[in-house]
């Protein structure tokens, strides 16, 4: 997409300078606005043409059956699918009775731009109707970070050549007709007419619709209020029916006059409240937003983002595309989680229906690390959602004959939705990923209240699962058998290193937290014998190692499998899972996404630098990256072992996943974890940021293509700015009295606004490793991109 001349490369903006109907679905994803509670896809204001209409409320879903050719114990009977709720974006326009439809007439100008500093999506169009009447349309859209139920749009029409009659129809629309899903199993299941009408109303400049879902029993409401200004002959009327509420504005305008409609929309939902209560809920949210008004919402949005960027900005010199991409990524990661407030963070955020709107391990492993150091309040809320689903996870563990909690592989409401158990139920590492996110958040915030209320119960119940799932052999070694690690091309394996190392971390963290809060632990039934068993299992955890090859095995026996025939695999046969049976993939050495390499990123202290280098080189030649989650982990590890050119190329792949539509499915929504991976590659990879013994530590390094990298992170209430040049790094404490950090192993004490500069030692390098035939990352140059502004 962004490689098209219509897309500009700018440091704080994503700009489209002409309308491209062939990539309309993709543009709707990249221009989507959200706050973690409400999501509006970047559809055109008029509603048509469209690729995929989309308005989403976090946590609103419908059930759908999961049919099986053969029944099996423990298979989930139904899944949850995100649904398109009431659309409040639509503002239709008629010019002397002709619809403003960009497929007809002549479009002279069409520009959209997403301003990452203000959170506003702007649009300007100049169009001549088939009968020759010319107009200019301007619109600005936002989804509020400060009032989580609110989205708004200001829509303005101006005649350019003669007096004309203008009609605006501002609508709330439910049960929109959606395009049918394609054959890609990753695409969302599309449900037709999921909303059952309950109430509708139109009163003056306000309109409202209330619906419920047929199967899941959720009640959703939307209400809109309008402020209209224009010529002297402007009139308004309103009407409503079961699935449509509309305010109609009519006016006669001369050139130089403008008709402006400011539309504020409130969304709400509940699983338990009555129709009158949800009615009141959206009306109250609308009243609060109307009191602030359009200008107030815009000012609040800018203030919120000013604060965020002061804590989160990343500056990159030497690659204009990466500079744009990392800010685009941070903005969308913030949108995914800012106001989720005890709800899941879906893999696509609220930008599209991909993956049925499900939350996976992506959240805890890729997204929450970014938010931990930039917007920690969002992490607290995401983990509180996991804690709220603990009863379902405990019930699932009991169903599987296990103790503790077995968190779902994919879900919206906390119940398992994966009907394919080798890549779902068997991927128990989700438990340890959640525990890892808990530990990271606690170390970065020292939030003791959270630890007692949420962190400790999560750590205890996840640790209990590992102790019951694993076993000690006759030599005392602890094994976890029959699981699936991050690499979904190697399922039902014994002693997956990633799973074992993350479980080890989980077990130790649970024991430490229980001993730190004995009273709370006792209330959870934890005693000294149980914590001793956790520590013993962690100490004796098995990590398979091939002495002949000098590398760790991804899982027991993996290096003895036949290597996949990459030379005879065509480029059009990727992703492999869509062209070969899983049976064949499972018994070969082929890696879908970074697995053991990711273990070295997250549990680096468990490996020596030499082991990391050998492991990375071995698994690099087997990893095909059929997942958007792979490139960022490979970038981090390539940087750590000194392959800076390769790390830079992998950074580019993670950063451009959606802007270049690398996997061909950006139409279904953005890859939020890959977007987070852009920050991951820059800050964790090139910044070398780790947490060591309670201190934030850095081992910075830059590829020769970049001249400078600077970023700000939050740690224990302090903001720390790191600036990396070719030969030195400078650290500045922006607030707080003092903070100790590590630079390449050297301990520094930072004082507020007193920069400390240190040299960067040379990075040892070796021969660059090979990738499978045809699967090397795209080579990045000194990228400036098309249409650079």
N, C-alpha and C positions, 0 to 999 in steps of 0.2 A: 504494500500500500504506500508507505511513505517514500518508496523509491519512485513512485509516479511523480511526474513534474508538478502535479496539482498539490502535492504535500510539501510544505516548507520545513526546513530544519532551523528551529529557533530555540534559544535556551529555556524560555519560560512559556512556550506556547506550542500547541499542535494546531496547525492551520491547513485547511483545505481550500484551495483557491478556485476550484470548479467542481461541479457535481458530476460524480461518476456512478451511474446506475449499476454498472457491472460489479462494483465493490460496495454497494449500498449496505448490505448486511454487516460487512466488516467495519464500515465507518460508524454504523449504529453502535457497535461494541466499543470502539475506541473513544467515541464521544459520549458514552454513557455517563450519567451522573448518579451518585448514590451517597448515602451517609452511613451505610451498614444496617439501616432499618427500612428505608424506602429506596428503591432503585428505578430510575427512568432510563431506558435505552435511548440512544441518540437518534430517535426517529424524527423525520421532518415534522414541523409543527402541524401541517395540514393532515397528517396521518397517512397520506399516500403521495407518491409511491413509497413502499416500504419493503424491507427484506424480512424482518422479523419484529413485529410489534412486541413491546415488552414493558410491563410495569410490574414490579415485584415488591412484596413485603416479606422481610426476613422471618422465616418460620411458618409462612403460609404455604400449604401444600395440599395435594389430594392423594388419596390412596389409589394404587393400581395393582391388579393381581400380578403375581409372579408365577407363570405356569411352568411346570416341569414335565419333561417327557417321562421321567421316572421319579417318584417321590423318594425322599430321604429324610431321615430323622434330623431335626435341627434346621431344616431349610426354612427361611422366612417365607410366610405365605403371601405377603403383600409388600410392596415398596411404596415409597413416598416420592412424589414428583412435584417440583415447583410449578406453580400455575401463574398465568398472566392475570393479574387482578384488574380492578377498575382503572382505566386509562384516563388520566386527567390532563395529558399533554395536548390533546387535540384542539386546534383552533383552525377551523376551515374558513376560507376566504372566497368571496364571490365578487367579481368586478363586472358591474353592469350585467349581472346574472350569469356570467361565465366563471366556472370554478378556477381558482388559482391552482393549476395542476402543471407541474414542471415538465410533464411528458408532452404537453401541447403548447401552442404558441411559440414564442422565441425567448429563450433565457439569455439575457445579455451578461449577467453577472451573478455569481453565486459563491459566497464565501462563508465558511464556518470556522471558528477558532475557539479552542478551549484554552482559557487563560489559567495556568496552573497556580498563579499567585492569588487570584481572586475566587477561583472555583466557579467561574461563570462561563457558560457556553453561549457564544455570540453567533449571530447569523445575519447576513445581509444578502438580499436578492433583488435584481432588477429584471423585469419581465414584461413582455408585450403579449397581450392576449391574442387569440386567433382573429378577433375583430379589430385589433390594432390599438387597444387601450394599454398605456404603459404605466407601471407602478413600481414603487420601491417598497420593499418589506424589510423591516428590521425586527429581530427578536433576541431576547436574552433570557436564559434559563438557568435556574439553580435548584439544587436539592440541599436543604439547609443542614449545616453541621450543628447549629446552636438550637434549633427547634426541630427535633428529630422526626416529627410527623409531617413536616411541611416541605413542599416543593412549590415552585412558582415560575411564572413566565410573564415577561412583558412583551407585547406584540404590537407593532406599530406599522401603519400603512400610509403611504403618501402617493398621490397621483403625480405623474410627471408631465403630462401633455395637455390635459383638458379636464373639465369638470366631469365627475363620474359618481355613480351610486356604488357604495361599498357596503357589503354585508359580511359581518364576522359571526361565525357560529362557534362558540366556545362550549366544549362538550365534556361530559363524563360518560365513558362508554364501557360497558361490561360485555363479556363473552364475545370479544372480537374474533373474527375468522383468522386463523393462523395457517401459515403454510405447512404442508405435511412434512414430517421428519424424513430425512434421507436414510439410506441403508447403513450408515456408520453406526455401530453399536454404542459409540461414545456419545452420540447425539441424544438430546432429551426426548422422552416420549411426550408427544403432544396430546393433550386432553381437550376434547371439544366441549364447549359450553359447561365449564366446571362450576359455574356460579348459579345458585338458585336465588331468584329475587325475593326480597322481603319488604323493602320500603323504597319509595322514591318521592322526591319533593322538589319544588321550585318555588322560590319566594323572592321576588324582586331580583337583586343581583346575585343571589345565592342559590345553589343547586346541590342536591345530595342523592346518593344511591347507597343502599344497604343490601348486602347479599350474604349467603352462607354457602359453604361447600357441601356437596351432596353426601360424601362419604366420611370425610375427616371431621365434619361438624364444626368447622371454623367460621366465625362471622367476620366479614370484612366490610368496612365503610369508607366512603370517600365523599368529601364535601368541598365545594369551591365557592369563593367570593370574588367579585370583580369590581374594579374601579375603572370606569370608562371616561375618557375625555376626547373631545373632537370638535367638529363644527357645530353650528347652531341647530342643524337639522338632525341631530343624533338622537335615536330612540332605542330603547331596549325592551325585550320581552323574554320571558323564560317559560320553560315547559319541562315535563318529565314523564317518563314511562318506565317500565320494569328494568330495561337495560340501557336506557339513554336519558340523560338530563342535559338540557341545553339552554344557554343564554344566547339570544340573537341580538346583534347590534347592527342597526342600519344608520347610514349617514350619507350625506352628499358632500363631497370634498372638491375643492378647487386646487390647482397646483400651488404648493407652498403650505397647504393645510395638512394636518396629520390626524389620523384616528388612532388612539392608543388604548389598549386594553391591558390592564395589569390583573393577572389571574393568580390567586393564591389557593393552593390545593392542600387539604389535610387528608392523610390516610391513617387508618387505624384497623386493628383486628383484635380478636380475642377468642380463646377456646372455651371460655366459661361465662363471659358476660352476656346479658340479654340484649335483644335488639334495641330497646330504649337506652341501655347503658352505652352501647357502641355508638349509637346515634349521638348521645351527649358527648362522648369521648371525642369524636371528630369535630363536633361543633365547638367544643371548648378549645381544641388545638387551633382551629381556624380563627376563633375570636382572638386568641393571643397573638397569632401571626398578623392578623388584620390590624391589630393595635400597633404593631411595629411598622407595618406598611412595607411596600416594596423597597424603598430606600433603606429602611431599617434592616431588612433582611440582607440586603447587599452589603451594608456596612458591617454587620455582624459576621458575615461570611469572610470578608477580608480580614477582620480582626482575628478570627479563629485561625485562618491560614497563615497570617503573619507570625502568630505564636508557634504554629507547627513548624514552619520553615526555619525559624530561629533555633529549633531543636533538632532538625532532621536534614537540612540541605546538604547536598553533595555537589562539589564543584569539580569538573574535569576539564583540563586543558589539553588540547591536541586531538580531540575527536568530537566534533560537533554533534554527531548522531548519538553518541553515548551520553553526552551531556543532556541532550533533550530526553533521551530514553530513561535515564535514571530519575529525573524529576517526574516524568510521566508515570514511571513505575511507583514512586513513592506516593504520588497523588492517588493512584488507584488502590494501592494497598491501604492507605488511610481511608479511602471511601469504603472499602470492604469491611473495615472494623471499627470505625470511629464511634458510631452510635449503635452498634450491635446489641449492647446491653443485655447480657445473659442469653444471647442467641448464637447460633453457629456462624462460622465464617465459611461460606461455600467456596468450592474450588474456583468457581467463576465469579465470586462476589455476587453482586446483583446486576451484572452486566448482560446476562443472557441465560438461556435455559440449559446450557450444556451440562453433562453429567447429572441431569435431572435436578440440578440445584443442590447436590449433595455436598456435605462436608467430609473430607478425608483426613489422612495424616498430614497432608500438605500444610494444613493450618498450623499445627504445632511445630513442625520441623522447618518450614521455610518462611511462613508469614509472621508467626509470633516472634521469632528472633529479631526481625526488623522493628516491629512495634515495641518490643521490650526496651529498646534503646532510643526510640523516638516518640512513642505515644503509649507509655506503659498502662494507662488506664484502660485502653482497649484490650490489652492482654488479660488484665484482671477480669474483665467482663466475659471474655471468651472462655477462660478457665472456670469461671463461675457457671457458665452454661454446661461445661463438661461435668461439673460437680452436681448440677441439677439433674443430669441424666444418669447419675450413679445407680439409682435403683434399677433401671433397665439393664445396665451393664452387669450388675450383680445377678439379676435374674438370668441373663444370657449365660453367665459363667455357670450357674447351677444347671441350666439346661445342657451345657456341654460337659457336665460332670467335674467342674473345676471350682476352686475356691476364689474368693475375691471378686473382681470385676473383669469382664471381657468386653471392652468397648467396641462399638461397631466399626467395620471397615468403611462403610458409607452410610450416611444417615442425614435426616433433617431434624427429626424429633427425638433422636436418641436410640431408636430401635434399628436393628440391622436391616439393611436394604440390599445387601449383596447376595444374589442368587447363585454365584459361582464360588463355592467355598474354598478352592485352592488359592484363589487370589483375594478372597474376602476373609472368611472366618480364620483361615490358617495364617493370615498376616497379623499375628498377635503383637507384632512390634508397635502397633498403634498405642498399646498400653504404655510402653516405655517412652514413646514419643511424647505422650501427654505428661508423663512424669518429668521428662527432660525439660519441657516448657515450664512446668511448675518450679523446678529447681533454678532455672535461668532467671525467671521472674523474681524469685525470692532473693537471689544473690544480687540482682540489679536494683532492687527496691528496698530490701529489708522490711517488707510489709508483714509484721508479726501477726496482725489481726487476720490477714488473709491466710497465713500459714496455718493458724489454728482452725479457722472455719472451713477452709477449702483445701489448702495444700496438703495438710497431713492426712485427711481422709482419702484424697486421691492417691497419695504415695502409698498409704497402707494397703488399700484395696488392689492397686496394681501390683504391688510386691507380692501379695498373697497369691495372685494368679501365677506369677513366675515360680513360686515355691511349689505350687501344686501341679503346674504344667511340666516342670523339669524333674529330673531325678539324679541321684548319685549312683555311679556304677560301683563295682566291687573294689575299685581302687580309690573310691571317694570322689572322683571327678564329677562335676555337675554338668549335665547335658540337657538341652532343650531340643527335642526331636519333633519332626513332622510339621515344620512351620515354613512360612513363606516370608522372605525378607523383602526389601525394597525392589529387588530384581524380580519382576513378575514372570520372567522367562525361566525361572528356576524355583518351582513350587514344591512344597511338602518335602523340605530338606531337613537334614539333621545338623544341629549346631551351626546355624547361619551366624557368621561372625558379627554382622551388624546387630542382629537380634540379641545375641548373647552379651555383647558389650553394652548395649543400651539397657538390657535387663539387669546387668551387673550394676550399672550406675543407679538404676531404679531401686534395687535392693539396698544398696548402701545408703542412698538418700533417705529411704523410708526408715531405716534403723537410726540414723542420726536425728531425723526430725522427731521420731518417737521418744528418743532419749532427751531431746531438748524440751519436749512438752509432755511429761509423763502422765499428767492428769487427763489431758485430752486423749492420749494414746490408750490409757486404761479404759476410758469410756468407749473406745472402739474395740475393746477386747484384746489389745496388744499386751503381751507380757514379755519378760526377759527371755524366755525360751524361744518365743517367736522371732524376736530381733536377732538372737544368736543364730537361729537357723537361716535368716536372711543373709547375715554376714558370712556364714560358712558357705552358702551357695555362691555368693559373689566371689569369695576368695578362690573357690575351686571351679569356677566357670571354665568350660572348655573352649579353647580358641584353636581350631584346626590349623596346622602349619605343615607345608610340604618341604621337608628338609632338602630333597634333591633339587627342587626349583628355587628354594630360598624365598618362598612367598607364603603368605597366609592363604588358606583356601576360603573361598567365599562361603562354602559350607563343606561339611565332611564329604570327601571324595570328589569334590567338584573338579579339581584339576586332573582327575583321571578320566573324565568324560571325553568323548570325541569332540573335537573342535568343529564348530559350524563351518560349512563350506561357503565362506564369504565370496570367494572368487566367482562362484557360479550362481550367486544371488543377484538378480537384477535390481537396478535402482527403483524400478516400479513395483518391486515386491516388498518394499518397506511401507508401513510398519509390518514386521514379520507376522504379528498376531492376526493380521487380516488376510494372510496368504498361505500360512502353514498351520498345521494342527498343533495345539499346545503339547500334545504327546511328544512330537518331534522336538519342540523347543526345550521341553523340560529335561531331556536326556542329553543335551549337547552343551558345550561351552560356548554360550552366547549370552550376552548381558543386555537386557533392555535399557536399564538405567543404572547410574552409579549406585553401587550397593556397598561393597567393602570400601570403596573409595570414599563414600559418604561417611562410613564408620570412622575412617581416619580423620575426616573433617570434624566430626562431633566428639569423638573420643581420642583425640590426637595423642594424649598423654600415654595411651596404651601401646604406642608404637615408637620405635626409634626412627630417626630421620632416614637412616639407610633402609629400614624396612618399608617406610613410606615410599621411597623412590623405587624400590624393586616391585612392590605391590602395584604402584601406579602404572609402571611400564607394562606389567603383565596384563592387568585388566583393561588398560587402554586399548590393547589390540583385540579385545573381545566385545567392547561396549558399542552398541549400534545407536544408542540415543533415540529409541522409539518412544521416548517420554520427554515432555518438556521439563521434567524435574531433574534431568541429568546434567545439563551443561554447566549450571552454576557450581555444583559440587566438584566437577572436574576442573573448573576454573580455579577454585580455591586450592585444590591439591596440586595442580600444575604449578601455581605460583609458589606454594610452599617448597616444592622440590626443585625449583629453579627453572622451569620451562615457561618463561615469561611470554614468549611469542604465542605458545599454545594457550596459555591462560587468557591472553588478550582475545584470541579467536573465540574461545568458549564464552567469555564475557559478551562478545558481540552476539552470539547465538541466543543466550539467555535474554539479553536486552531487547533484541529485535523479534522475539518470538511472535508478538502480536502486531507490531508495527510493520513487519515484513510478512506477516501471516505465514510463518515458516511451516506450520503443520496443516495449513489449509482448513482450519476450523475456527478461526477467530470469529466467524459469523455467529457461532453459538455462544460467544462470550469470551472475555479475556482470561488468560492463564495467570491467575493472581500469584501463584507460587513462583512461576518463572519471572514475573515482574519483580517479586521480592528477591529472586535470585540475582537480579542486577545489582542491588545493594549488597547482597551476600558476596558476590564476586569482587566488588570494589572494596568494601570495608573489611570483610573477613579475609578475602584473598589478597588484594594488593595492600590493604592496611595492616594485614596480619593480626587483626584484633582477636583476642581470646580472653577468657577469664581464668586467672591463675591464683589460687590460694586467696580468694577474696579481692584480688586486684584486677583491674582491667589492664591488659598487656597488649603491646603492639610489636610486630616485627615487619616494618613496612618495606615495600619494594615496588618499583614501577616498571612496566614494560617500556621499551625505548620509544614506542609510538605515543606515549603520554608524557607531557612535560610537567604536569602537576596534578595532584589529587588532594582535595580538602573535604573534610566532613565533620559534622557535629554529632555527638552521641550524648545520651543522658545515662548517668550511672550514679545510683544512690543519691538522687536529688541534685546532682551537679551536672552542669553542661560543660562538656570538654570538646574543644576544637583541635583537630589534628590536620596538619598541613604537610604533605609529602612532596618533596622535590627530588631531583635526580640523586643527590648525594646526602641530603639531610632531611630530618623530620623535625617539625616544630609543634610543641604541645602548649595549648593555652587553656587555662581554667577560666571559664566565662563567668561563673558564679559559684558561691560556696567559699568557705575560708581556706581550705586546703584539700588536696587529694593526692594520694600516692598512686603511681602507675608504674608499669614496667616498659622499658624500651629495650628491645633485643636482650632481655634478661637483666638490664640495669634498672635499679629502683630509683625513681625520681619523685621528689615532693614538689607538687605544683601549688603556687599561690595565685590568687585571683589576679587576672590581667597581667601576669608576669610570664611571658613566653619562655619556654625552655627548648633550645635547639640541640639536637644530637646527630652525629653522623650516622649514615646507614652503611653497615658493613657490606662488602661485596657478597654477591649471591653465587654460591657454587652452582655450576650447571654441568649437565652431561648431555649425551646424545638424545635428541628428541625421540619419544616413543612413537611407534606406528599405531595407526587405527585400522579397523577392518576396511577392506577394499571399498572405496567409494563413500566411506562414512566419516572422513576427516571433516572437521568444522570448516566453514567457509573462511577463507583467508581475509582478514581485515587489513585495509591499508590505512593511510592517514585520511580517514573518512570525513567527507564534508557533506555528502549527500546531494540529492537533486533539489534545486530551488532553495538553496541555503539563503536565509535572511540575515 
